[in-house]
């Protein structure tokens, strides 16, 4: 299977919009911490969305890995060698 870690997970307009919202929330709601780690890294309004996104990405990764293992098992059972570079 191909490694999709180099490709952005979200389209550029969505990333831009979320970035604008995040910058606005950070500028209006939080002070700069005195030391790194003094405050939550995620503003409260964004926590539910980030949690849903993390769950969705984890589910997608685990699902993709499960399908890959199943297909590899089927190929092994059928005695078919995977193509080079696949």
N, C-alpha and C positions, 0 to 999 in steps of 0.2 A: 504494500500500500504506500502511497505517497505521503510525505510529511508536509502537513499544511501549516506548520508553525511560522513560516515566512510570510504567508498571506494574511492580510488584515482580516480580523474576525467580523468587522462591521464596515459597511460602505463609508466612503469619505464624508458625505453629507451628514450621516448619522453621527460619526465621530466628532465632526465640527460642532454640531448642535449640542451634543453631550458635553463637549469641552467648554463651550460657552456657558452652559448651565452650571457646570462645576466651578468654573472660575468666578462666576457671579455669586454663587453660594459661599465659596471660600472667602471672597472679599468682604461680604456683608455679614457673615455669621461667625467667623472665627478670627481670633488674634493669632499672630505667629507664636508658636510655643517657644519657651525659653530654651528647651533642650529637645532634641529629636526624640519622639516617643512620649512627650508629655501629654499629648492630646490624641484623641481618636484620629486615625488617618482618613476616615470616611465621614463626611458630614451626615448627620442624622436623616435629612430628607432623601439622601441617595442610598442609604443602607438597604431598604427592601429591594430596590431595583438591582443593586449590585449582587445581592444574595441570589435573586432569581437568575441573573445572568451567569453567575458562577455555577449554580445548579444545572442550568441548561448546557453550559459548556462541558461540565463534568459528565453529564448524562450522554452527550453527543460523543465524547471521547471514549467512554466505556462501551457504548453501543457499537461504535466503529470497531473497537478492538475485539469485541465479542463476535461480530460478524466476520472479521478477518480470521480469527481463530477457527470459527466454524467452517469457513470456506477452505482454509488450509487443511483441516481435518478431513473434509470431503475429498479434496484432491489426493491426500495421502491414502484414503480408503480406496479410491479408484485407481491408484498407482500412477497418477498423472504428476509430472514434475512441473513446478511453476516455471513460467517463461523468465529468461534472464532479464534483469532490470525491473521486474515487477515487484 
